[in-house]
Amino acid sequence: MNRTILGLTLSALATTSFLGCTKTEEGAGIGAAVGALAGQAIGGDTGGTLIGAGIGAIVGGAVGNSQEEEAQQQQRAAEGSTVRRTTVHETLNPDGSITRTGTTTTTSSQSSDGYTGLED
């Protein structure tokens, strides 16, 4: 019972320490905590806890970074920015080599007046 109360208290303190952090930092911290708990539950020793914390931090940081990039992209779109994407066209040959057949750049723009469409 005391361990449960201690765990919940530490979790609450850790959660409040994330105020002002980026999504990447939050994801890494939460992932490390969840990974450490999972590693302890599975391995039952310090090594399992540390491995779980490391893996959790990496996965959580990646998820947080993805959320952060998506939010930034949505904000840029709302502010009327232009997004350019370049696609490389490649063909896999039967012998295992790759032939590049060209690239395509697509530009999409959005402003307060509305969406302007795609242009090549």
trRosetta pair geometry for C-beta under 8 A, 3 or more apart (Angstrom, degrees):
i j d omega theta_ij theta_ji phi_ij phi_ji
1 4 5.7 -53 -154 31 33 113
1 5 6.6 29 152 -14 65 104
2 5 5.8 -54 -149 38 35 109
2 6 6.1 36 152 -19 67 108
3 6 5.5 -55 -144 40 32 113
3 7 6.1 35 155 -22 66 107
4 7 5.7 -54 -147 36 28 112
4 8 6.4 25 156 -15 63 106
5 8 5.9 -55 -146 39 30 109
5 9 6.2 31 154 -20 64 108
6 9 5.7 -56 -147 37 29 112
6 10 6.3 26 156 -16 65 107
7 10 5.9 -56 -146 39 29 108
7 11 6.2 31 154 -20 64 107
8 11 5.5 -53 -146 36 32 114
8 12 6.4 33 155 -20 65 104
9 12 5.8 -54 -149 35 30 110
9 13 6.4 28 153 -15 64 106
10 13 5.7 -54 -146 39 33 111
10 14 6.1 34 155 -20 66 107
11 14 5.7 -55 -145 38 30 111
11 15 6.3 33 155 -23 64 106
11 33 7.1 116 -116 -179 81 144
12 15 5.7 -52 -147 33 30 113
12 16 6.6 24 157 -13 63 105
13 16 6.1 -59 -149 39 30 105
13 17 6.5 34 152 -26 63 107
14 17 5.6 -55 -152 29 33 115
14 18 7.4 40 150 -29 61 97
14 29 6.8 -178 175 165 105 116
14 33 6.1 121 139 -84 161 145
15 18 6.1 -50 -167 15 37 114
16 19 6.2 -13 -176 -17 54 111
17 29 7.8 -149 91 -166 105 157
18 21 4.8 -75 -164 25 66 130
18 25 7.3 167 -141 115 85 97
18 26 4.9 77 -162 -112 129 89
18 29 6.0 -165 -90 70 109 152
18 30 7.7 14 -82 -47 151 95
21 25 3.9 -118 -178 90 114 126
21 26 5.0 143 99 -54 121 80
21 29 7.3 9 146 -1 171 138
22 25 4.8 96 53 9 76 100
22 26 7.0 -139 96 -3 40 88
22 64 7.3 110 122 155 80 118
22 68 6.0 27 172 -106 102 144
23 26 5.6 -54 -144 40 33 113
23 27 6.0 35 157 -21 66 107
23 64 4.2 -179 142 -173 74 85
23 65 7.0 165 99 -72 98 24
23 67 4.8 -129 171 86 149 108
23 68 3.9 -174 51 -62 123 95
23 71 7.2 137 -24 13 151 137
24 27 5.9 -55 -147 37 27 110
24 28 6.4 25 155 -18 62 107
24 61 5.4 38 -172 -158 79 75
24 64 4.3 153 -103 110 29 112
24 65 4.4 46 -100 -73 104 75
24 68 5.6 -46 -36 -9 86 148
25 28 5.8 -54 -146 37 30 110
25 29 6.3 28 157 -17 64 108
25 61 7.8 22 -87 -116 24 87
25 64 7.1 -137 31 140 29 157
26 29 5.9 -61 -149 39 28 109
26 30 6.1 19 160 -10 67 111
26 64 5.6 163 67 -124 78 138
27 30 6.1 -58 -140 43 27 104
27 31 5.8 28 160 -19 64 114
27 60 4.0 180 159 161 71 74
27 61 5.3 149 97 -91 104 24
27 62 7.4 -127 133 47 141 35
27 63 4.9 -171 -153 74 138 86
27 64 2.3 -149 -3 -34 132 116
27 65 7.0 -109 48 -14 148 61
27 67 7.3 153 -58 26 134 121
28 31 5.7 -57 -140 41 25 112
28 32 6.2 29 158 -23 62 106
28 57 4.7 36 -166 -161 81 77
28 58 7.7 42 -123 -65 87 18
28 60 5.1 153 -94 96 23 103
28 61 3.6 32 -76 -72 96 94
28 64 6.4 -85 -21 26 68 143
29 32 5.8 -53 -147 32 27 110
29 33 6.6 25 155 -16 62 105
29 57 7.6 35 -71 -118 22 86
29 60 7.2 -123 44 126 33 145
30 33 5.7 -55 -150 36 33 111
30 34 6.2 26 156 -12 68 108
30 60 5.4 -177 74 -151 77 142
31 34 5.9 -57 -141 43 30 105
31 35 5.8 30 158 -19 66 113
31 56 3.9 177 157 161 72 73
31 57 5.2 152 94 -90 107 23
31 58 7.3 -128 131 46 144 35
31 59 5.3 -178 -152 74 138 79
31 60 1.8 -147 -28 -21 128 128
31 61 6.5 -102 34 -18 146 62
31 63 7.3 144 -67 30 129 117
31 64 8.0 -118 -18 -18 120 112
32 35 5.7 -57 -140 42 26 112
32 36 6.1 30 158 -24 63 106
32 53 4.6 35 -164 -165 80 80
32 54 7.6 37 -120 -68 87 20
32 56 4.9 153 -92 94 24 108
32 57 3.9 30 -71 -69 96 93
32 60 6.6 -101 -19 35 60 143
33 36 5.8 -53 -147 32 27 110
33 37 6.6 24 155 -15 61 105
33 53 7.6 38 -67 -122 20 87
33 56 7.1 -131 44 132 34 147
34 37 5.8 -55 -151 37 32 110
34 38 6.3 29 152 -16 66 108
34 56 5.2 177 72 -146 78 137
34 60 7.3 135 37 -67 114 130
35 38 5.7 -56 -143 41 31 109
35 39 5.9 33 157 -21 67 108
35 52 4.0 176 161 157 74 71
35 53 4.9 150 96 -95 107 24
35 54 7.1 -130 133 44 147 34
35 55 5.3 177 -145 72 138 78
35 56 2.0 -142 -24 -25 125 125
35 57 6.6 -94 30 -18 147 61
35 59 7.5 138 -69 37 126 113
35 60 7.6 -120 -22 -18 115 118
36 39 5.7 -53 -142 38 29 112
36 40 6.3 29 157 -18 63 106
36 49 5.1 34 -158 -169 78 81
36 50 7.7 24 -115 -80 87 25
36 52 5.3 148 -93 96 23 107
36 53 3.9 30 -70 -74 91 96
36 56 6.7 -94 -18 30 61 147
37 40 5.9 -55 -148 36 28 110
37 41 6.3 26 154 -17 64 109
37 52 7.3 -131 49 135 35 143
38 41 5.7 -56 -146 38 31 110
38 42 6.1 19 159 -11 68 111
38 52 4.9 -176 76 -153 83 134
38 56 7.2 143 33 -67 118 125
39 42 6.0 -59 -139 43 27 102
39 43 5.5 -9 175 15 68 117
39 48 4.2 173 171 149 84 71
39 49 4.6 151 101 -104 115 25
39 50 7.1 -138 137 36 158 29
39 51 5.5 161 -131 69 136 77
39 52 2.1 -142 -37 -10 114 130
39 53 6.4 -79 17 -20 145 65
39 55 7.8 138 -66 35 118 111
39 56 7.9 -112 -23 -19 110 118
40 43 6.7 -62 -117 56 19 85
40 44 6.8 72 -178 -95 52 26
40 45 7.9 -170 -129 39 59 20
40 48 6.2 143 -85 101 29 106
40 49 4.5 34 -67 -88 85 96
40 52 6.9 -102 -13 37 59 151
41 44 7.6 4 -177 -66 12 64
42 48 5.9 -156 80 -171 83 133
42 52 7.2 144 35 -74 115 130
43 47 6.3 -121 163 83 151 80
43 48 1.9 -172 45 -74 150 156
43 49 6.9 -126 64 -30 123 55
43 51 7.3 96 -33 44 155 119
43 52 7.4 -149 7 -29 119 116
44 48 6.4 52 29 34 38 150
45 48 5.3 98 56 11 70 101
45 49 7.2 -129 103 -5 39 92
46 49 5.5 -57 -149 36 35 114
46 50 6.2 30 156 -17 69 106
47 50 6.0 -58 -147 38 29 107
47 51 6.2 25 157 -15 65 109
48 51 5.8 -55 -141 40 30 109
48 52 6.1 31 158 -18 64 110
49 52 5.8 -58 -148 39 26 111
49 53 6.3 27 155 -20 63 108
50 53 5.6 -52 -144 36 31 112
50 54 6.4 31 156 -19 64 105
51 54 5.8 -55 -149 36 30 111
51 55 6.3 24 157 -12 66 108
52 55 6.0 -58 -143 42 29 105
52 56 5.9 29 158 -19 65 113
53 56 5.7 -58 -142 41 26 112
53 57 6.2 30 158 -23 64 106
54 57 5.9 -54 -148 32 27 110
54 58 6.6 24 156 -16 62 105
55 58 5.9 -56 -151 36 32 110
55 59 6.3 23 157 -11 68 109
56 59 6.0 -59 -142 43 29 104
56 60 5.7 25 162 -15 67 115
57 60 5.9 -57 -135 44 24 109
57 61 5.9 27 162 -21 62 110
58 61 5.9 -57 -146 36 23 110
58 62 6.5 23 156 -18 60 107
59 62 5.8 -56 -151 35 30 111
59 63 6.4 28 154 -17 65 106
60 63 5.7 -54 -146 37 32 110
60 64 6.2 31 156 -17 66 109
61 64 5.7 -56 -144 41 30 111
61 65 6.1 33 156 -22 65 107
62 65 5.7 -53 -145 35 29 112
62 66 6.5 32 154 -20 62 104
63 66 5.8 -54 -152 34 31 113
63 67 6.6 29 151 -16 64 105
64 67 5.7 -55 -149 37 33 110
64 68 6.2 35 152 -22 66 106
65 68 5.5 -53 -146 35 32 114
65 69 6.3 32 156 -18 66 104
66 69 5.9 -54 -147 37 30 109
66 70 6.4 30 155 -18 63 107
67 70 5.7 -56 -147 37 31 112
67 71 6.3 31 155 -19 65 107
68 71 5.8 -55 -149 36 29 110
68 72 6.4 28 153 -17 64 107
69 72 5.7 -55 -148 37 32 111
69 73 6.3 33 154 -20 66 106
70 73 5.7 -54 -147 36 31 111
70 74 6.4 30 154 -17 64 105
71 74 5.8 -54 -148 37 31 110
71 75 6.3 32 153 -20 64 106
72 75 5.6 -54 -147 36 32 112
72 76 6.4 34 154 -19 66 103
73 76 5.8 -50 -147 35 32 111
73 77 6.4 32 153 -19 63 105
73 83 7.3 50 -155 -100 98 134
74 77 5.6 -53 -147 37 33 112
74 78 6.3 32 154 -19 65 106
75 78 5.7 -54 -147 37 32 110
75 79 6.3 26 154 -16 65 109
76 79 5.8 -62 -147 40 31 108
76 81 3.9 -45 173 33 91 146
76 83 7.3 111 112 -69 126 97
77 81 6.4 -79 -78 48 31 91
77 83 7.1 -17 -84 -31 91 124
77 110 5.1 38 -168 49 76 143
78 110 7.6 -24 -80 112 19 129
80 109 7.6 22 -175 179 64 85
80 110 5.9 -127 -120 103 44 63
80 111 3.9 47 -135 -120 111 58
80 112 5.9 -44 -68 -25 126 69
81 109 7.7 -128 120 -137 30 67
81 110 7.3 8 52 54 48 84
82 107 6.0 -2 -178 -170 110 100
82 108 7.2 165 -156 84 62 40
82 109 4.5 -22 -104 -98 85 88
83 107 7.3 159 82 -152 47 52
83 108 5.2 -11 59 60 95 90
83 109 7.7 -179 21 -80 65 41
84 105 6.1 -2 -173 -174 102 102
84 106 7.2 160 -154 82 53 45
84 107 5.0 -17 -101 -100 79 79
85 105 7.1 165 85 -152 42 54
85 106 5.0 -12 60 58 92 95
85 108 8.0 13 4 4 103 100
86 103 5.8 6 -177 178 99 119
86 104 7.2 165 -153 84 54 42
86 105 4.7 -20 -99 -99 80 80
86 106 7.9 177 -82 19 33 66
87 103 6.5 161 82 -158 47 67
87 104 4.8 -9 56 58 99 92
87 105 7.8 -177 18 -79 67 33
87 106 7.2 28 -5 -3 107 106
88 100 6.5 -46 179 -139 103 107
88 102 8.0 -175 -153 105 52 33
88 103 5.1 -29 -103 -102 59 91
89 100 7.1 109 82 -165 59 61
89 101 4.6 -62 109 67 108 96
89 102 5.1 7 45 63 118 71
89 103 6.7 -166 8 -87 80 33
89 104 6.9 60 -32 -8 109 98
90 98 5.1 2 -180 -178 121 110
90 99 6.8 153 -160 78 67 41
90 100 5.3 -37 -101 -101 81 59
90 101 6.8 166 -104 10 25 82
91 98 7.0 151 74 -159 43 60
91 99 4.8 -18 59 61 97 95
91 101 5.8 59 -15 -30 108 120
92 96 7.5 -22 -171 -141 92 29
92 97 8.0 158 -156 86 52 34
92 98 5.9 -31 -100 -102 57 75
93 96 6.9 -35 77 38 81 20
93 97 4.8 -3 44 64 125 79
93 98 7.0 -156 4 -85 87 22
93 99 6.0 78 -45 -14 109 105
104 120 6.9 -53 -164 -140 95 102
105 120 7.3 116 76 -161 63 57
106 118 5.7 -18 -168 -162 104 110
106 119 7.6 144 -158 70 56 43
106 120 6.6 -34 -103 -101 64 60
107 118 7.1 142 73 -155 47 57
107 119 5.0 -25 64 61 100 93
107 120 8.0 168 20 -95 84 13
108 115 7.8 -20 -177 -161 98 96
108 116 7.7 158 -168 66 55 83
108 117 7.3 -121 -131 124 75 23
108 118 5.3 -30 -87 -96 88 72
108 119 7.9 163 -82 17 41 72
109 115 7.7 144 91 -159 55 52
109 116 4.4 -6 76 42 102 126
109 117 7.8 -1 45 49 81 46
109 119 8.0 8 0 7 104 113
110 114 7.4 -84 -150 150 73 27
110 115 5.2 -26 -109 -105 87 65
110 116 6.9 -156 -86 7 35 83
111 114 7.0 -1 65 44 74 33
111 116 6.9 47 6 -35 99 111
